Amino acid sequence: MELSQMREPLIVGIILMGAFFVFCIFAVIRSQRRKLSAGTEDMIGKVAQTQTALNPRGTVLAEGELWTAIAEGNRIRSGEEVIITKIEGLRLWVRRKEKEDE
């Protein structure tokens, strides 16, 4: 093989590796700028589903976990959707989800 025939694949390989590194750098920068979403503070305003009737205390499924919940206001039946309004320790305070919440 001549030297000129070996240069073309080498140049293409170098360009592809450079493009891959640039992509990786941009991916890391974008991931570092993303808002951190962890902890219970992030759950306020999210929808949960009641597993037991809340009268006023019961159990809800929120973010894939079972939580003890206290209903704000009237009794809430099992299977209804609720909105998380406050968190105290390991208890969620919830209210019934209304149509305007959608």
C-alpha distances in whole Angstrom, upper triangle without the diagonal:
4,7,8,6,7,11,12,12,13,16,17,18,20,22,23,24,26,27,28,30,32,33,34,36,38,39,40,42,44,45,46,48,50,53,54,56,58,61,65,65,62,64,67,67,65,66,68,69,73,73,76,79,80,83,83,80,78,74,71,67,65,62,62,64,68,70,74,75,78,79,80,83,84,83,80,79,76,73,74,71,72,71,70,72,73,72,74,73,72,74,73,75,74,76,76,73,75,73,73,71,68
4,5,5,7,9,11,12,13,15,17,18,19,21,23,24,25,27,28,30,31,33,34,36,38,39,40,42,43,45,46,48,50,54,55,57,58,62,65,65,63,65,68,68,66,67,69,70,74,74,78,80,81,84,84,81,79,75,72,69,66,63,63,66,69,71,75,76,79,80,81,84,85,84,81,80,78,75,75,72,73,71,71,73,73,72,75,73,72,75,73,76,75,77,77,74,75,74,73,71,68
4,5,5,6,9,11,11,12,15,16,16,19,20,21,22,25,26,27,29,31,32,33,35,36,38,39,41,42,44,46,47,51,52,54,56,60,63,63,60,63,65,66,64,66,67,69,72,73,76,79,79,83,82,80,77,74,71,67,65,61,61,64,68,70,73,74,77,78,79,82,83,82,79,79,76,73,73,71,71,70,69,71,71,70,72,71,70,73,71,74,73,75,75,72,74,72,72,69,67
4,5,5,7,10,10,11,13,15,16,17,19,21,22,23,25,26,28,29,31,32,34,35,37,38,40,42,43,45,46,50,51,54,56,59,62,62,59,62,64,64,63,64,66,68,71,72,76,78,78,82,81,79,77,73,70,66,64,60,61,63,67,69,73,73,76,77,78,81,82,81,78,78,75,72,72,69,70,68,68,70,70,69,72,71,70,72,71,73,72,74,74,71,72,71,70,68,65
4,6,6,8,9,11,12,14,15,17,18,20,21,23,24,26,27,29,30,32,33,35,36,38,39,41,42,44,45,49,50,52,54,58,61,61,58,61,63,63,61,63,64,66,69,70,74,76,76,80,79,77,75,71,68,64,62,58,59,61,65,67,71,72,75,75,76,79,80,79,76,76,73,70,70,67,68,67,66,68,69,68,71,69,69,70,69,71,71,72,72,69,70,69,68,66,63
4,6,6,7,9,11,11,13,15,16,17,19,21,22,23,25,26,28,29,31,32,34,35,37,38,40,42,43,47,48,50,52,55,59,59,56,58,61,61,59,61,62,64,67,68,71,74,74,78,77,75,72,69,66,62,60,56,56,59,63,65,69,69,73,73,74,77,78,78,74,74,71,68,68,66,66,65,64,66,67,66,68,67,66,68,67,69,69,70,70,67,69,68,67,65,62
4,6,5,6,9,10,10,12,14,15,16,18,20,21,23,24,26,27,29,30,32,33,35,36,38,39,41,45,46,48,50,54,57,57,54,57,59,59,58,59,61,63,66,67,71,73,73,77,76,74,71,68,65,61,59,55,56,58,62,64,68,68,71,72,73,76,77,76,73,73,71,67,67,64,65,63,63,65,65,64,67,65,65,67,65,68,67,69,69,66,67,66,65,63,60
4,5,5,6,9,10,11,12,14,15,17,18,20,21,23,25,26,27,29,31,32,33,35,37,38,40,43,45,47,49,53,56,56,53,55,58,57,56,57,59,61,64,65,69,71,71,75,74,72,70,66,63,59,57,53,54,57,60,62,66,66,69,70,71,74,75,74,71,71,68,65,65,62,63,61,61,63,63,63,65,64,63,65,64,66,65,67,67,64,65,63,63,60,58
4,5,5,6,9,10,10,12,14,15,16,18,20,21,23,24,26,27,29,31,32,33,35,37,38,42,43,45,47,50,53,53,51,53,55,55,53,55,56,58,62,62,66,68,69,72,71,69,67,63,60,57,54,51,51,54,57,59,63,64,67,68,69,71,73,72,68,68,66,62,62,60,60,59,59,61,61,60,63,62,61,63,61,64,63,64,64,61,63,62,61,59,56
4,5,5,6,9,10,11,12,14,15,17,18,20,21,23,25,26,27,29,30,32,33,35,37,40,42,44,45,49,52,52,50,52,55,55,53,55,56,58,62,62,66,68,68,72,71,69,67,63,60,56,54,50,51,53,57,59,63,63,66,67,68,71,72,72,68,68,66,63,63,60,60,59,58,60,60,59,62,61,60,62,61,63,63,64,64,62,63,62,61,59,56
4,5,5,6,9,10,11,12,14,15,17,18,20,21,23,24,26,27,29,31,32,34,35,39,40,43,45,48,51,51,49,51,54,54,52,54,55,58,61,62,65,68,68,71,70,68,66,63,60,56,53,50,50,53,57,59,62,63,66,66,67,70,71,71,68,68,65,62,62,59,59,58,57,59,59,58,61,60,59,61,60,62,62,63,63,60,62,60,59,57,55
4,5,5,6,9,10,11,12,14,15,17,18,20,21,23,25,26,27,29,31,32,33,37,39,41,43,46,49,49,46,49,51,51,49,51,53,55,58,59,63,65,65,69,68,66,64,60,57,53,51,47,48,51,54,56,60,60,63,64,65,67,69,68,65,65,62,59,59,56,57,55,55,57,57,56,59,58,57,59,58,60,59,60,60,57,59,57,57,54,52
4,5,5,6,9,10,11,12,14,15,17,19,20,21,23,25,26,27,29,31,32,36,37,39,41,44,47,48,45,47,50,50,48,50,51,53,57,57,61,63,63,67,66,64,62,58,55,51,49,45,46,48,52,54,58,58,61,62,63,66,67,67,63,63,61,58,58,55,55,54,53,55,55,55,57,56,55,57,56,58,58,59,59,56,58,57,56,54,51
4,5,5,6,9,10,11,12,14,15,17,19,20,21,23,24,26,27,29,31,35,36,38,40,44,47,47,44,47,49,49,48,50,51,54,57,58,61,64,63,67,66,64,62,58,55,52,49,45,46,49,52,54,58,58,61,62,63,66,67,67,63,64,61,58,58,55,55,54,53,55,55,54,56,55,55,57,55,58,57,59,59,56,58,57,56,54,51
4,5,5,6,9,10,11,12,14,15,17,18,20,21,23,25,26,27,29,33,34,37,39,43,46,45,43,45,47,48,46,48,50,52,55,56,60,62,62,66,64,63,60,57,54,50,48,44,45,48,51,53,56,57,60,60,61,64,65,65,62,62,60,57,56,53,54,52,51,53,53,53,55,54,54,55,54,56,56,57,57,54,56,55,53,51,49
4,5,5,6,9,10,11,12,14,16,17,19,20,21,23,25,26,27,31,32,34,37,40,43,43,40,43,45,45,44,45,47,49,52,53,57,59,59,63,62,60,58,54,51,47,45,41,42,45,48,50,54,54,57,58,59,62,63,62,59,59,57,53,53,50,51,49,49,51,51,50,53,52,51,53,51,54,53,54,55,52,53,52,51,49,46
4,5,5,6,9,10,11,12,14,15,17,19,20,21,23,25,26,30,31,33,35,39,42,42,39,42,44,45,43,45,46,49,52,53,56,59,58,62,61,59,57,53,50,47,44,40,41,43,47,49,52,53,56,57,58,61,62,62,58,59,56,53,53,50,50,49,48,50,50,49,51,50,49,51,50,53,52,54,54,52,53,52,52,49,47
4,5,5,6,9,10,11,13,14,16,17,19,20,21,23,25,29,30,32,34,38,41,41,38,41,44,44,42,45,46,49,52,53,57,59,58,62,61,59,57,53,50,47,44,40,41,44,48,49,53,53,56,57,57,60,62,62,58,59,57,54,53,50,50,48,47,49,49,48,51,50,49,51,50,52,52,53,54,51,53,52,51,48,46
4,5,5,6,9,10,11,12,14,16,17,18,20,22,23,27,28,31,33,37,40,39,36,39,41,41,40,42,44,46,50,51,54,56,56,60,58,57,55,51,48,45,42,38,39,42,46,47,51,51,54,54,55,58,59,59,56,56,54,51,50,47,48,46,45,47,47,46,49,48,48,49,48,50,49,51,51,48,50,49,48,45,43
4,5,5,6,9,10,11,12,14,15,17,19,20,22,25,26,28,30,34,37,37,34,37,39,40,38,40,41,44,47,48,52,54,54,57,56,54,52,49,45,42,39,36,36,39,43,44,48,49,51,52,53,56,57,57,54,54,52,49,48,45,46,44,43,45,45,44,47,46,45,47,46,48,47,49,49,47,48,47,47,44,42
4,5,5,6,9,10,11,12,14,15,17,19,20,24,25,28,29,33,36,36,34,36,39,39,38,40,42,44,48,48,52,54,54,57,56,54,52,49,46,42,39,36,37,39,43,44,48,48,51,52,53,56,57,57,54,54,52,49,49,46,46,44,43,44,44,43,46,45,44,46,45,47,47,49,50,47,49,48,47,44,42
4,5,5,6,9,10,11,12,14,16,17,19,23,24,27,29,33,36,35,33,35,38,38,37,39,41,44,47,48,52,54,53,57,55,53,52,48,45,42,39,35,37,39,43,44,47,48,50,51,52,55,56,56,53,54,52,49,48,45,45,43,42,43,43,43,45,44,44,46,44,46,46,48,48,46,47,46,45,42,41
4,6,5,6,9,10,11,12,14,16,17,21,22,24,27,30,33,33,30,33,35,35,34,36,38,40,44,45,48,51,50,54,52,51,49,45,42,39,36,32,34,36,40,41,45,45,48,48,49,52,53,53,50,50,48,45,45,42,42,40,39,40,41,40,43,42,42,43,42,44,43,45,45,43,44,43,42,40,38
4,5,5,6,9,10,11,12,15,16,19,20,23,25,28,31,31,29,31,34,34,33,35,37,39,43,44,47,49,49,52,51,49,47,44,41,37,34,31,32,34,38,39,43,43,46,47,48,51,52,52,49,49,47,45,44,41,41,39,38,39,39,38,41,40,39,41,40,42,42,44,45,42,44,43,42,40,38
4,5,5,6,9,10,11,13,15,18,20,22,24,28,31,31,28,31,34,34,33,36,38,40,44,45,48,50,49,53,51,49,48,45,41,38,35,32,33,35,39,40,43,44,46,47,48,51,53,52,50,50,48,46,45,42,41,39,38,39,39,38,40,40,40,41,40,42,42,44,45,43,44,44,43,40,38
4,5,5,6,9,10,11,13,16,18,21,23,27,30,29,27,29,32,32,31,33,35,38,42,43,46,48,48,51,49,48,46,43,40,37,34,30,32,34,38,39,42,42,45,45,46,49,50,50,47,48,46,44,43,39,39,37,36,37,37,37,39,39,39,40,39,41,40,42,43,40,42,41,39,37,35
4,6,5,6,9,10,11,15,16,18,21,24,27,27,24,27,29,30,28,31,32,35,39,40,43,45,45,48,47,45,43,40,37,34,30,27,28,31,35,35,39,39,42,43,43,46,48,48,45,45,43,41,40,37,36,34,33,35,35,34,37,36,36,37,36,38,38,39,40,37,39,39,38,35,33
4,5,5,6,9,10,14,14,17,19,23,26,26,23,26,29,30,28,31,33,36,39,40,43,45,44,48,46,44,43,39,36,34,30,27,28,30,34,35,38,38,41,42,43,46,48,48,45,46,44,41,40,37,37,34,33,34,34,33,35,34,34,36,35,37,37,39,40,38,40,40,39,35,34
4,6,5,6,9,12,14,17,20,23,26,25,23,26,28,29,28,31,33,36,39,41,44,46,45,48,46,44,43,40,37,34,31,28,30,32,35,36,39,39,41,42,42,45,47,48,45,46,44,42,41,37,37,34,33,33,33,33,35,35,35,36,35,37,37,39,40,38,39,39,38,35,34
4,5,5,7,10,12,15,18,21,24,23,21,24,26,26,25,28,30,33,37,38,41,43,42,45,44,42,41,38,35,32,28,25,27,29,33,33,36,36,39,39,40,43,45,45,42,43,41,39,38,34,33,31,30,31,31,31,33,33,33,34,33,35,34,36,37,34,36,36,34,31,30
4,5,5,9,10,12,15,18,21,21,18,21,24,24,23,26,28,31,34,35,39,41,39,43,41,39,38,35,32,29,26,22,24,26,30,30,34,34,36,37,38,41,43,43,40,41,39,36,36,32,32,29,28,29,29,28,31,30,30,32,30,32,32,34,35,33,35,35,34,30,29
4,6,8,9,12,15,18,21,20,18,22,24,25,24,27,29,32,35,37,40,42,40,43,42,40,39,36,33,30,27,24,26,27,31,31,34,34,36,38,38,41,43,43,41,42,40,38,37,34,33,30,28,29,29,28,30,29,30,31,30,32,33,35,36,34,36,36,35,32,31
4,6,9,12,15,18,21,19,17,21,22,23,23,26,28,32,35,37,40,41,39,43,41,39,38,36,33,30,27,24,26,28,31,31,34,34,36,36,36,39,42,42,40,41,40,37,36,33,31,28,27,27,27,27,30,29,30,31,30,31,31,33,35,32,34,34,32,29,29
4,6,9,12,16,18,17,14,17,19,20,19,22,25,28,31,33,36,37,36,39,37,36,35,32,29,27,23,20,23,24,28,28,31,30,32,33,33,36,39,39,36,37,36,34,32,29,28,25,24,25,25,24,27,27,27,28,27,28,28,30,31,29,31,31,29,26,25
4,6,10,13,15,13,11,14,16,17,17,20,22,26,29,31,33,35,33,36,34,33,32,29,26,24,21,18,21,22,25,25,28,27,29,30,30,33,35,36,33,35,34,32,30,27,25,22,21,21,21,21,23,24,24,25,23,25,25,27,28,26,28,29,27,24,24
4,6,9,12,11,9,13,15,17,16,19,21,24,27,29,32,33,31,34,33,31,30,27,25,22,19,16,19,20,23,22,25,25,27,29,29,32,34,34,32,34,32,30,29,26,24,21,19,20,20,19,21,21,21,23,21,23,24,26,28,26,29,29,28,25,24
4,7,9,9,6,9,12,13,13,16,17,21,23,25,28,29,28,31,29,27,26,24,21,19,15,12,15,16,19,19,22,22,24,25,26,29,31,31,29,30,28,27,26,22,21,18,16,17,17,16,19,18,18,19,18,20,20,23,24,23,25,26,25,22,22
4,7,8,6,9,12,14,13,16,17,20,22,24,26,28,26,29,28,25,24,22,19,17,14,11,14,14,17,17,19,20,22,24,25,28,30,30,28,29,27,26,25,22,21,18,16,17,16,14,16,15,15,17,16,19,20,22,24,23,26,28,27,23,23
4,6,6,8,10,13,13,16,16,19,21,22,24,26,24,27,25,23,22,19,17,16,13,11,14,13,15,14,17,17,19,21,22,26,28,28,26,27,26,25,24,21,19,17,14,15,13,11,13,12,12,14,13,16,17,20,23,22,26,27,27,23,24
4,5,5,7,11,11,13,13,17,18,20,21,23,21,23,21,19,19,17,15,14,11,10,13,12,13,12,14,14,16,18,19,22,24,24,22,24,23,22,21,19,16,14,10,11,9,7,10,9,9,10,10,12,14,17,19,19,23,25,24,20,22
4,5,6,9,10,14,15,18,20,22,24,24,22,25,22,21,21,19,17,16,13,13,16,15,17,15,16,16,17,18,19,22,25,25,23,25,25,24,22,19,17,14,10,10,9,8,10,11,12,13,11,13,14,17,19,19,22,24,23,19,21
4,6,8,8,12,13,17,19,21,23,24,23,25,23,22,21,19,17,15,12,10,14,14,16,15,17,16,18,19,20,23,25,25,23,25,24,23,21,18,16,13,10,11,11,10,13,14,14,15,12,14,14,17,19,18,21,22,21,17,18
4,6,5,8,9,13,15,18,20,21,19,22,20,19,18,16,13,12,8,8,12,12,13,12,14,13,15,16,17,20,22,22,20,21,20,19,18,14,12,9,7,9,9,8,12,13,12,12,9,11,11,14,16,15,18,20,19,15,16
4,6,9,10,14,16,19,20,21,18,21,19,18,18,16,14,14,11,11,15,15,15,13,15,13,14,14,14,17,20,20,18,21,20,20,17,14,11,8,5,5,6,8,11,13,13,12,9,9,9,11,14,13,16,18,17,13,15
4,7,10,13,15,18,20,20,18,21,19,19,19,17,14,14,11,12,16,16,17,15,17,14,15,14,14,17,19,19,17,20,20,18,16,12,9,6,5,6,9,11,14,17,16,15,11,11,9,10,12,10,13,15,13,10,12
4,7,10,13,16,18,19,17,21,19,19,18,16,12,11,8,9,12,13,14,13,15,14,15,15,15,18,19,19,17,18,18,16,14,10,8,6,6,8,11,12,16,17,16,15,11,12,10,11,12,10,13,15,14,10,11
4,7,10,13,16,16,15,19,18,17,16,14,10,9,7,9,11,13,13,13,15,13,14,14,15,17,18,17,14,15,14,12,10,7,6,5,6,10,12,14,17,19,17,15,12,12,9,10,10,8,11,13,13,10,10
4,7,9,12,13,13,16,16,14,12,10,6,6,5,7,9,10,10,10,12,10,12,12,14,16,17,16,12,13,11,10,8,6,5,6,7,11,13,13,16,17,15,13,10,11,9,10,10,9,13,15,16,13,13
4,6,9,10,11,15,15,14,11,9,5,5,7,10,10,11,10,10,12,11,13,12,15,16,16,14,10,10,8,6,6,5,6,9,10,14,15,16,18,19,16,14,12,13,10,11,10,10,13,15,17,14,14
4,6,7,8,11,12,11,8,6,4,6,9,12,12,12,9,9,10,9,11,10,13,15,14,11,8,7,5,5,6,6,7,10,11,14,16,16,18,19,16,13,11,12,10,11,10,11,14,17,19,17,17
4,7,9,12,13,11,8,5,5,6,10,13,12,11,8,9,10,10,12,13,16,18,16,13,10,9,5,6,8,10,11,14,14,18,18,18,19,20,16,14,13,15,13,14,13,15,18,20,23,20,21
4,6,9,11,9,6,5,7,10,13,16,15,14,11,11,10,10,11,11,15,16,14,11,9,7,5,7,9,12,12,15,16,18,19,19,20,20,17,15,14,14,13,14,14,16,19,21,24,22,22
4,6,8,8,6,8,9,12,15,19,18,17,14,13,11,10,10,9,13,13,11,7,6,4,4,8,9,11,12,15,16,18,19,19,20,21,18,15,14,14,12,13,12,14,17,20,22,21,22
4,5,5,5,7,9,12,14,18,18,17,14,12,10,7,7,6,9,10,9,6,5,6,7,10,10,12,10,13,13,15,15,16,17,18,16,13,12,11,9,10,10,13,16,20,21,20,21
3,5,7,10,12,16,18,22,22,20,17,15,12,10,8,7,10,9,8,5,7,8,10,14,13,15,14,16,16,17,17,18,18,20,18,14,14,12,12,12,12,16,18,22,23,22,24
4,7,10,12,16,17,21,22,19,16,14,11,8,5,5,7,8,7,6,8,10,12,15,14,15,13,15,14,14,15,15,15,17,16,12,12,10,10,10,12,15,18,22,23,21,24
4,7,10,14,15,19,19,17,13,11,7,6,4,6,10,11,11,9,9,11,12,14,14,15,13,15,14,15,14,14,14,15,13,10,10,9,10,12,13,17,20,23,24,22,24
4,7,11,13,16,16,14,10,8,6,5,7,8,12,14,13,10,9,10,9,12,12,13,12,14,14,15,15,15,15,15,13,10,10,11,11,12,13,16,19,23,24,22,23
4,7,10,13,13,10,7,6,5,6,8,10,14,16,15,13,11,11,9,10,11,12,11,13,13,15,15,14,15,15,12,10,9,11,11,13,14,16,19,22,24,21,22
4,6,10,10,8,6,5,6,6,9,10,14,16,16,13,11,11,9,9,9,9,9,10,10,13,14,13,15,15,12,10,9,10,9,12,12,13,17,19,21,18,19
4,7,6,5,5,6,9,9,13,14,17,19,19,17,14,14,11,10,11,10,10,11,11,15,15,14,16,16,13,12,11,13,12,14,14,14,18,20,22,18,18
4,5,5,6,7,10,10,13,14,17,19,20,18,16,16,14,12,12,10,10,10,9,12,13,12,15,15,12,11,9,12,11,13,14,14,17,19,20,17,17
4,6,8,10,13,14,17,18,20,23,24,22,19,19,17,15,15,13,13,12,11,14,15,14,17,16,14,14,12,15,14,16,17,16,20,21,22,18,18
4,7,10,13,14,18,19,22,25,25,23,20,19,16,15,16,14,14,15,14,18,18,16,19,18,15,15,14,17,16,19,19,18,22,23,24,21,20
4,6,10,12,16,18,20,23,24,22,19,19,16,15,16,15,15,15,14,17,16,14,16,15,11,12,12,15,15,18,19,19,23,25,26,22,22
4,7,9,13,15,18,21,21,19,16,16,13,13,15,14,14,15,13,16,16,14,15,14,10,10,10,13,14,17,17,18,22,24,26,22,23
4,6,10,12,15,18,19,17,15,16,14,14,15,14,13,13,11,14,13,10,11,11,7,7,7,10,11,14,16,17,21,24,25,21,22
4,7,10,13,16,17,15,14,15,13,15,15,15,13,14,12,14,12,10,10,10,7,5,6,9,10,14,15,17,21,24,25,22,24
4,7,10,13,13,12,11,13,12,14,13,12,10,11,9,11,10,9,10,11,9,5,5,6,7,10,12,14,18,21,22,19,21
4,7,9,10,10,10,12,13,15,14,14,11,11,10,10,10,10,10,12,11,7,6,5,6,9,11,14,17,21,22,19,22
4,6,7,7,7,10,12,14,12,12,9,10,10,10,11,12,13,16,14,11,9,6,5,6,8,11,14,18,19,17,19
4,7,8,9,13,15,17,14,13,10,10,10,9,10,12,14,17,16,13,10,7,6,5,8,11,13,17,17,16,19
4,7,9,12,15,17,14,15,12,13,13,12,14,16,17,20,20,16,14,10,9,7,9,12,13,17,17,16,20
4,6,10,13,15,13,14,12,14,15,15,17,19,20,22,21,18,16,13,11,9,9,12,13,17,18,17,20
4,7,10,12,11,13,12,14,15,16,17,19,20,22,20,17,15,13,11,10,9,13,14,18,20,19,21
4,7,9,7,9,9,12,13,15,17,18,20,22,20,16,14,12,10,8,7,10,12,15,18,16,18
4,6,6,9,10,14,16,18,20,21,22,24,21,18,16,15,13,12,9,12,14,16,19,18,19
4,6,9,10,14,16,18,20,20,22,23,20,17,16,16,13,13,11,13,16,18,21,19,20
4,7,9,13,15,18,20,21,23,24,21,18,16,16,14,13,11,12,14,16,19,17,17
4,6,10,13,16,18,19,22,23,21,18,15,15,11,10,8,8,10,12,15,14,14
4,7,10,13,16,17,20,22,19,17,14,13,10,9,7,6,9,11,13,11,11
4,7,9,12,14,17,19,17,14,11,10,6,5,4,5,8,11,13,10,11
4,6,9,12,15,17,16,13,10,9,5,5,6,6,9,12,12,9,11
4,6,8,11,14,13,10,7,6,5,7,9,9,13,15,15,12,14
4,7,10,13,13,11,8,6,5,7,10,11,13,16,16,13,15
4,7,10,11,9,6,5,7,10,13,14,17,20,19,16,19
4,6,7,6,5,6,9,12,16,17,20,23,23,19,21
4,6,5,6,8,11,15,18,20,23,26,26,23,25
4,6,8,11,14,18,21,22,26,29,29,25,27
4,7,10,13,17,19,21,25,28,28,24,26
4,7,10,13,16,18,22,25,25,22,24
4,6,10,13,14,18,21,21,18,20
4,7,11,13,16,19,19,16,19
4,7,9,12,16,16,13,16
4,6,9,13,13,11,14
4,6,10,11,10,12
4,7,8,6,8
4,5,5,7
4,5,6
4,5
4
